[in-house]
């Protein structure tokens, strides 16, 4: 325990010392400092990462809180009296383009860091690890995906989960029947109304749908994961000093355990607008990744 504590303190000291020397600004950071403005890309419905509580409100969420830590660090490091934040709505279709075109300095949503995307933009240390899992009714006997052999499984048409489960079903000779629904709400209703035995999708979405149903205790999410997906903040290429600053601040937030407080706020506490609680404890994968923060991701 003493050895680990010493490593954590040493790592924290390294982070602070790295920011104590001469401040160097690349093209993105230079523009931010010159204009005293950070452009943050946000999602309007990616609860609890980045979303709007009401039309016209400032976006809130787990990713937004982390990005505001970065904004504060920029202001402190460059001795700026005030840093203005401009919020730019992004979508799944345009978020990478808006980062590459310089419209957005920090994309603070729920974006997975993949090998293909890392060729187009920079990604920070992962801030969350999502997984494709199965939601079932709490009174069902199913404890593993293999218990679903010969059963009916639903997912949303056109989702990545559809492709993943088709491959899993074939590779493991599960012989389950896959049905697809128009949207996530309809997929969830199939399980709620006993028209399907399981709903396969990203676990955060499954917990969110269960919480919003008003019958959270009536559902369970199976432990087994089909995929592991690291979510990160996305930023433009071509400014290593900016990325270094961002990663150093995230490292500080992680190693100081401040991120645990932020996580509990958004995943284990009532959140606006309806005070639902996702009741999603931090996974052992995310907890372990926080022991040694790194932006290295295995090739995928």
C-alpha positions as CSV (number, residue, x, y, z in Angstrom):
1,X,0.0,0.0,0.0
2,X,2.8,2.4,0.9
3,X,4.6,1.6,-2.4
4,X,1.4,2.4,-4.4
5,X,0.8,5.6,-2.4
6,X,4.3,6.7,-3.1
7,X,3.9,6.0,-6.9
8,X,0.6,8.1,-6.9
9,X,2.2,11.0,-5.1
10,X,5.2,10.8,-7.4
11,X,3.0,10.8,-10.5
12,X,1.1,13.8,-9.2
13,X,4.3,15.7,-8.5
14,X,5.4,15.0,-12.0
15,X,2.2,16.4,-13.4
16,X,2.5,19.6,-11.4
17,X,6.2,20.0,-12.2
18,X,5.5,19.6,-15.9
19,X,3.2,22.5,-15.8
20,X,5.6,24.7,-13.7
21,X,8.2,25.4,-16.4
22,X,8.0,27.7,-19.4
23,X,4.6,27.7,-21.1
24,X,4.7,26.9,-24.8
25,X,1.7,27.4,-27.1
26,X,1.1,25.6,-30.4
27,X,-1.4,26.8,-33.0
28,X,-4.5,25.7,-31.2
29,X,-3.4,26.8,-27.7
30,X,-1.9,30.0,-29.1
31,X,-5.3,31.0,-30.6
32,X,-7.1,30.0,-27.3
33,X,-4.7,32.2,-25.3
34,X,-4.8,35.1,-27.8
35,X,-8.7,35.1,-27.9
36,X,-9.1,33.9,-24.3
37,X,-11.8,31.6,-25.7
38,X,-12.2,27.8,-25.7
39,X,-14.7,26.2,-28.2
40,X,-16.3,23.2,-26.7
41,X,-18.3,20.7,-28.8
42,X,-21.2,19.2,-27.0
43,X,-24.0,16.7,-27.6
44,X,-27.6,17.6,-26.7
45,X,-28.9,14.1,-25.8
46,X,-25.9,12.0,-24.7
47,X,-27.0,11.6,-21.1
48,X,-25.1,11.6,-18.7
49,X,-22.0,12.6,-20.7
50,X,-23.2,15.8,-22.5
51,X,-26.8,16.9,-22.8
52,X,-29.2,19.8,-22.5
53,X,-31.6,19.9,-19.6
54,X,-33.8,22.4,-21.4
55,X,-33.6,24.3,-24.7
56,X,-31.2,27.2,-24.5
57,X,-29.5,25.9,-21.4
58,X,-25.7,25.4,-21.0
59,X,-24.9,21.7,-21.6
60,X,-24.2,19.6,-18.6
61,X,-22.8,16.2,-17.9
62,X,-19.8,14.1,-17.0
63,X,-17.7,15.0,-20.0
64,X,-18.7,18.7,-19.7
65,X,-17.4,18.7,-16.1
66,X,-14.1,17.3,-17.2
67,X,-13.7,19.7,-20.0
68,X,-14.4,22.6,-17.6
69,X,-11.5,21.4,-15.5
70,X,-9.3,21.7,-18.6
71,X,-10.6,25.3,-19.3
72,X,-9.8,26.2,-15.7
73,X,-6.3,24.8,-16.1
74,X,-5.7,26.8,-19.3
75,X,-6.7,30.0,-17.5
76,X,-4.5,29.3,-14.5
77,X,-1.4,28.2,-16.5
78,X,-1.5,31.2,-18.9
79,X,-2.7,33.6,-16.2
80,X,-5.8,34.6,-18.1
81,X,-8.3,36.6,-16.0
82,X,-11.2,35.0,-17.6
83,X,-11.6,32.3,-20.3
84,X,-14.8,32.5,-22.4
85,X,-16.4,29.2,-23.4
86,X,-18.3,29.0,-26.7
87,X,-20.5,25.9,-26.9
88,X,-20.9,24.3,-30.4
89,X,-23.5,21.6,-30.9
90,X,-22.0,18.5,-32.7
91,X,-23.5,15.2,-33.9
92,X,-22.2,11.7,-34.5
93,X,-22.0,12.6,-38.2
94,X,-20.1,16.0,-38.0
95,X,-18.1,15.8,-34.7
96,X,-14.8,14.7,-36.3
97,X,-15.1,17.3,-39.1
98,X,-15.8,20.1,-36.6
99,X,-12.6,19.2,-34.7
100,X,-10.5,18.8,-37.8
101,X,-11.8,22.1,-39.2
102,X,-10.9,24.0,-36.0
103,X,-14.5,24.8,-35.2
104,X,-14.1,22.9,-31.9
105,X,-11.1,22.8,-29.6
106,X,-12.4,20.1,-27.2
107,X,-15.2,17.6,-28.2
108,X,-16.8,16.8,-24.9
109,X,-19.4,14.1,-25.7
110,X,-19.3,10.3,-25.7
111,X,-16.9,9.5,-28.5
112,X,-15.1,6.2,-28.7
113,X,-11.4,6.3,-29.4
114,X,-10.8,3.9,-32.3
115,X,-7.7,3.4,-34.5
116,X,-9.6,4.8,-37.5
117,X,-10.6,8.0,-35.6
118,X,-7.1,8.4,-34.2
119,X,-5.8,8.9,-37.7
120,X,-8.1,11.9,-38.0
121,X,-7.9,13.5,-34.6
122,X,-6.2,13.4,-31.2
123,X,-7.8,11.6,-28.2
124,X,-7.1,12.1,-24.6
125,X,-6.6,9.6,-21.8
126,X,-9.9,7.5,-21.7
127,X,-12.4,9.0,-19.3
128,X,-14.9,6.2,-19.5
129,X,-15.1,2.6,-20.7
130,X,-18.4,1.5,-22.2
131,X,-19.3,-2.1,-23.1
132,X,-21.9,-3.9,-25.1
133,X,-24.0,-5.9,-22.7
134,X,-27.5,-7.5,-22.3
135,X,-30.5,-6.2,-20.4
136,X,-33.0,-8.8,-19.1
137,X,-36.0,-8.8,-16.8
138,X,-34.9,-9.1,-13.1
139,X,-37.2,-12.1,-12.6
140,X,-35.7,-14.0,-15.5
141,X,-33.3,-17.0,-15.1
142,X,-30.7,-15.6,-17.4
143,X,-27.2,-14.9,-16.0
144,X,-25.0,-15.2,-19.1
145,X,-25.4,-14.6,-22.8
146,X,-25.1,-18.3,-23.3
147,X,-28.4,-18.8,-21.3
148,X,-30.1,-17.0,-24.2
149,X,-29.5,-20.0,-26.6
150,X,-32.6,-20.4,-28.7
151,X,-34.2,-17.3,-27.2
152,X,-35.3,-14.0,-28.7
153,X,-32.9,-11.1,-28.5
154,X,-33.7,-7.5,-29.6
155,X,-31.5,-4.6,-30.6
156,X,-32.0,-1.3,-32.4
157,X,-31.9,-1.6,-36.2
158,X,-28.7,-0.2,-37.7
159,X,-26.8,-0.1,-34.4
160,X,-23.3,-1.5,-34.0
161,X,-24.8,-3.9,-31.5
162,X,-26.8,-5.5,-34.3
163,X,-23.6,-6.4,-36.2
164,X,-21.8,-7.5,-33.0
165,X,-24.6,-9.8,-31.9
166,X,-25.0,-11.4,-35.3
167,X,-21.3,-12.3,-35.3
168,X,-21.5,-13.5,-31.6
169,X,-24.6,-15.6,-32.4
170,X,-23.0,-17.2,-35.3
171,X,-19.5,-17.8,-33.8
172,X,-20.9,-19.3,-30.6
173,X,-23.7,-21.2,-32.4
174,X,-26.1,-19.7,-30.0
175,X,-29.1,-20.1,-32.3
176,X,-30.8,-17.1,-30.8
177,X,-33.4,-15.2,-32.8
178,X,-32.3,-11.6,-33.4
179,X,-35.1,-9.1,-33.9
180,X,-34.6,-5.4,-34.6
181,X,-36.7,-2.4,-33.4
182,X,-37.0,1.1,-34.8
183,X,-35.3,2.8,-31.9
184,X,-33.9,2.2,-28.4
185,X,-37.2,2.9,-26.7
186,X,-39.0,0.3,-28.8
187,X,-36.2,-2.2,-28.2
188,X,-36.5,-1.7,-24.4
189,X,-40.3,-2.1,-24.6
190,X,-39.8,-5.6,-26.2
191,X,-38.1,-6.8,-23.0
192,X,-40.4,-4.9,-20.7
193,X,-43.4,-6.5,-22.4
194,X,-41.8,-10.0,-22.4
195,X,-41.7,-10.0,-26.3
196,X,-38.0,-10.6,-26.1
197,X,-35.7,-12.1,-23.5
198,X,-32.9,-9.6,-23.8
199,X,-31.9,-6.3,-25.3
200,X,-28.3,-6.0,-26.4
201,X,-26.8,-2.4,-26.5
202,X,-24.2,-0.1,-24.8
203,X,-24.5,-0.6,-21.1
204,X,-24.8,3.1,-20.3
205,X,-27.9,3.3,-22.5
206,X,-29.4,0.2,-20.9
207,X,-29.0,1.6,-17.4
208,X,-30.4,4.9,-18.6
209,X,-33.5,3.4,-20.2
210,X,-34.1,1.3,-17.1
211,X,-33.8,4.3,-14.8
212,X,-36.2,6.4,-17.0
213,X,-38.8,3.6,-17.1
214,X,-39.7,4.2,-13.5
215,X,-39.3,0.4,-12.8
216,X,-35.6,0.2,-12.5
217,X,-35.6,-2.8,-10.1
218,X,-37.5,-4.8,-12.7
219,X,-34.5,-5.1,-14.9
220,X,-30.9,-6.4,-14.7
221,X,-27.8,-5.9,-16.9
222,X,-25.7,-9.1,-17.4
223,X,-22.1,-8.9,-16.3
224,X,-20.6,-10.3,-19.5
225,X,-19.4,-7.9,-22.2
226,X,-19.3,-8.4,-25.9
227,X,-17.0,-5.4,-26.5
228,X,-15.0,-2.8,-24.6
229,X,-15.0,0.7,-25.9
230,X,-12.8,3.5,-24.4
231,X,-14.5,7.0,-24.5
232,X,-12.2,10.0,-24.7
233,X,-12.3,13.8,-25.3
234,X,-11.4,14.5,-28.9
235,X,-9.1,17.4,-29.9
236,X,-7.4,18.7,-33.1
237,X,-4.1,17.3,-34.4
238,X,-1.0,19.4,-34.8
239,X,-0.6,20.9,-31.4
240,X,1.3,18.5,-29.1
241,X,1.5,21.2,-26.4
242,X,-2.2,21.6,-26.2
243,X,-2.7,17.8,-26.0
244,X,0.0,17.6,-23.3
245,X,-1.8,20.3,-21.2
246,X,-5.1,18.5,-21.6
247,X,-3.7,15.1,-20.7
248,X,-1.8,16.5,-17.7
249,X,-5.0,18.1,-16.3
250,X,-6.9,14.9,-16.8
251,X,-4.1,12.9,-15.1
252,X,-4.2,15.3,-12.2
253,X,-8.0,14.9,-11.9
254,X,-7.7,11.1,-12.1
255,X,-4.7,10.6,-9.7
256,X,-6.1,13.0,-7.1
257,X,-9.3,10.9,-7.2
258,X,-11.4,14.0,-8.0
259,X,-12.7,12.0,-11.0
260,X,-14.4,9.6,-8.6
261,X,-16.5,12.4,-7.1
262,X,-17.4,13.6,-10.7
263,X,-18.3,10.0,-11.6
264,X,-20.5,9.5,-8.6
265,X,-22.3,12.8,-9.4
266,X,-23.4,11.6,-12.9
267,X,-23.6,7.8,-12.6
268,X,-24.6,7.1,-9.0
269,X,-26.7,10.1,-8.0
270,X,-29.9,11.8,-9.1
271,X,-29.3,13.9,-12.2
272,X,-31.4,16.5,-14.0
273,X,-33.9,17.0,-15.3
274,X,-36.0,14.2,-13.7
275,X,-33.6,13.2,-10.9
276,X,-33.1,9.7,-12.2
277,X,-30.2,7.7,-10.9
278,X,-28.4,5.4,-13.3
279,X,-27.0,3.4,-10.5
280,X,-24.0,2.4,-12.6
281,X,-21.0,1.8,-10.3
282,X,-17.6,2.4,-11.8
283,X,-16.5,-0.8,-13.6
284,X,-13.3,-2.6,-12.6
285,X,-12.0,-1.9,-16.1
286,X,-12.3,1.9,-15.7
287,X,-11.1,1.8,-12.1
288,X,-8.0,-0.2,-13.2
289,X,-7.3,2.2,-16.1
290,X,-7.2,5.1,-13.6
291,X,-4.4,3.5,-11.7
292,X,-2.0,4.3,-14.6
293,X,-3.6,6.9,-16.9
294,X,-2.4,6.6,-20.5
295,X,-3.7,7.6,-23.9
296,X,-2.3,4.4,-25.4
297,X,-5.1,2.2,-26.8
298,X,-4.6,-1.3,-28.2
299,X,-5.0,-1.4,-32.0
300,X,-8.6,-2.1,-33.0
